[in-house]
């Protein structure tokens, strides 16, 4: 236990010390951000701390610099979130612009990205960022946007879900829309001796060596659970509120549709849509999927640990 605590403390120290570079690994994909000469000091925030790494070269690399007002059009608008960000396409690849009504209508951050989402440049507007102050260039929602798009290039998928490692070692994904019970399930499983929760809201799925793996992410929900670890996936349960605990197996086609409806999809990309649909087909080929109607108490946990559930998962 002491070794684990020391490792966690070392990660916190790395994350809270301003420097010219920060890097993180989420879902098995590493991303590094390095300030150019004259650029800002970089600092990973609390949410990202446990995912910070010290790799000098990552799968995805970004330069970080100060920029201008970002008031000219950077290309063809391909997606507008109607809130925090817009995505444009141009001859160099893509451009993300981030805004918030709290500080004004002009973007406070512009990110140019290569077509394969392997490299790019993050520019912070001098209008909003004071020089000499350490900043997190990957501040949410940019970090999640970059990982979602990189995953969609054939790497994996992010999905709304609570990822659980049961006391017997089985990996269980409890997926659901907002309000379905992911945070509640996370709290229940966190109280179960021997169980671990990788995330209470967002899980990354990847296929490696014929198995589906689930990864914790820093983008947690109300329960605040986020662990930088992974586990093989043995069963998927689509959450629903009920008067009793009941598991109903889902057919592969229905299961794939349910997973797609709860995933983070770059809808502007036909290639990404095709990959994600094919990916979920492979997931449901090798991982049993069921609907799980449950009551919000400890009996829900015991139900999924019961003998009948074990037979469903092993079937």
N, C-alpha and C positions, 0 to 999 in steps of 0.2 A: 504493500500500500504506500509506503514511504517513497518508493521509486516513482510511482504514478504521480504522487503529489509534487515531487521535485520536477518531473517532466512538465506538469501543468504549470508550475510556477515559472519555469524557464520560458514556456510559450508566452505567458503573460508579460514577462519582462521584455521579450523581443517585441511583443505587440505594442507595448506602451512607450517604447523609446523612439523618439523621432529620428529618422534617418533618410538617406536618399533612395531607399528601396524598401518595398514590402512585397511579400509573396504569400500566396495561400493555395492550399489544395482542397478542393471540394469535389466530391463524386469521382475521385481518382484523376481529376484534371487539375494541373497546376497553372497558376497565372501569376506573373510577376509584373510589377509596375516600378519603373525607375525614373527618378527626376532628372531632367536634363540640367546642364550647368546653368545656374541662375534660376532654376525652378524651385518649387516649394519643398519644404521638409515634409516627409510622409509619415503617417501614423495610422496604424490599424485600430479601429474602434473595438469596443467591448464585444460586440456581436461576433466579430471575426476572429477573436483572439485564439480560440482553440484550434483554428484551422490554419494559423500562420506557420510557414515553413521558412527555411533559410536557403533553399536551392538557388544557386547563382543563375541557372538557366531553366526556364519553365516551358511547358507546352504552349503557353500563350504569353506573349511579351508586349508590354505597352511602355512607351515613353510618356512622361508627365511634364507639362509645362504650363506657364501662364499664357492666356490668350486674350483676344479682343472682345468685341461686343456681340459677335455672332448674329448680326442683324441681316446678313445677306443669305440668299437661298443656297443651300449646300447640295441641291440635286432634286431628283424626283421623289416626292413624298410617297412612301409605300405603306406606312402605318402610322396612325395617330391614336395614342392611348386615351385621348380626350382628358388628359390629366397631367401626368408627370413627364412624359417623354414622347418624342416623335422619331421615326426612323426614315432616313432618306437613302436613295441609291444614286451613285454617280460613277464616273469612269474609274475611280480608284477603289471602289468597293461600296462601303456603307458609311453613313454618318448618323450618330445618335445625338439628339439634343435634349437636354434635361432642363425643365423649368419647375417653378413652384410659385404659387400666388402669394406666398408669404413675403417674397422679396422683389417681385416685379414680373413683367411679361417677357423680358428678354431671357434667353437661356443662360444659366449659370455655369453650365458645363457642356462641352462639345467633344464627342469621341469619334474619331475616324478609325475605321476598322477594315482590314483586308477582306476580300470576298470569302476566304476560308475561316475567318475569325481566329486566326493564329497570331496576329500582330496588329498594332495600331498606335494611336496617340491620343492621350487624354489632355484636353486643355481646359484650364479653370479661368473663368472670366475675372479680369482685374477689377471689374465693377463690384464684385461681391466677395472676393477673397483677398484679405489683407496680406501683403508680403511679410514674411517673418513668422507667420502662424502656421503650425503644423496642420496638415489636412489629411483626411482619408480619401484618396482619389477614387476608391471603389465604393464609396458610400452608397447604401441602398437608395434607389433600385438598380443602380448601374451594375453592381456585382452580380445580382441575379440575372439581369438581362444578358450579360456577357456569357454566363455559364449556360443559360437556356439555349442561346443561339449556337454556342460551340457544341453542345450536346447534340443538337439537331443535325449536325453535319455527319451523322452516322455513329455517334458515340453513345447515346442513351437518351433518357427522358426524365424530366422532373415532374413529379405528380403530387397532388394534395394527399397527404397520408401521414399516419402515425406508424413509425417503424419500430417493431418490438423484437427483442431477442428473448425468447422464453427461457425459463430456468433449465429446460431440457435441451437448450441449444437451437431450437427451431427459430427461423426467421419468419415473422408474420407482418404483413402489411395490412393495416386497417385504413382503408381509403374512403374519402367522403367529401362532399361539398362543404362549404362553410355552414356550421351549425349542425352537422351530422353527428358529431360526438368525438372528433379526433382528440381535442384537448382533454375532454373528460376521460377518454380511454387512456390517454397518456398518464394522467394522474393516477388512475386505477392500477395500471401496470407498474408505475414507479413505486407503488406501495407493496408490490408483490415481491417477496424475498427471492433473490436469485435472478430476477428479470431486469433487463436494461431497455431503455427507450432511446433510439437514435435521434428521433425528432418527433415533435407533436403536430407538425403541420406540413412539412415539405420533405419529400424523400426523392433521391435520384436513383433510378434503376438503370443498370447496365448489364449487358450480356458478355460474359467472359468464360472462355473454355467450355462452352456448352451449358453453363449455369447462369441464372439470373441473380445478380447481387443488388442489395439495397444499401445506400449510403446515407448517413446523416448529413444535414445541411445547417448552416447558421441561421436560416430564415425560419425561425420558430413561430409558434402561435401563442395563444393565451397562457399555456402552461409553461412557456419559456424553456422548453427542453431542446437542446441541440448538442449532439455528440459527434466528434470527428472520427467516426469509425464506420465499418461496414459489416455486413453479414450475408450469407447465402439466403435466398428467399425460398421458403418452403410452402407458404400459403398466403392467399390474398382474400381479404374479406371486405366487401362493400358495405359500409355502415348504414344502418337505418334504426330509428327509434322504434321501440316495440313494448308490448305489455309483458313479454317474456323473452328469454334468450332462445333464439332459434337460428339455425344455420340451414340455408337452402342452396345447394350447389347450382352454379350457373353454367350454361353451355358456353363453348368457346367464343362463338360469335357475339353473344350477349355480353360476356365478360370483357371482350376486347372493346366493345362500344362503351361499356361503363368506365373502363380505364381511360379511354381516349377523352371522354367527357370530363374527367377529373385531372387531366394533364395540362401542362403549360406548353402550348403549341405556337410556334411562329406562323400564324395563319397566312402571312404574306408570301411564304415560300412553298411552292408546289413540291419541291424536292424534300423539304422538311416534313411536309404532311405525308408524303409517300413513305418516307423512312419510318415515321412514328407509327403509322398504321401497320406496316410490316413488322415493326419491332413488337407491338402488342400482340400480333398474331403469334410470334415466337414465344412471348411470355406465357400466353395462355396455352401453348402447346406443352409446356413443361412445368407450369405451376398451377395447381388446382385453385379455382376461384369460386367463392361462395358469397351470397348475401348474408349478412349477420345482423338480424334484428336483436337489440339488446336493451336491458334495463341498466341504468347508470349506477351500478354498485358492484361490489367485489364478485358477485356471482357471474358477471359477464366474463371476467378473467378466468374464473374456474371453468366456465363453459368451454372456452377455447383450449383449455388444458386437459379437458376430459377425454376419455377413451374414444368416444364416438367421433369427436373432432379429429383426433389423431388418425383414425382410420380414413376420414375424408381427405386429410392432407396427404396421407401416404398413397391414396388410390391413384 
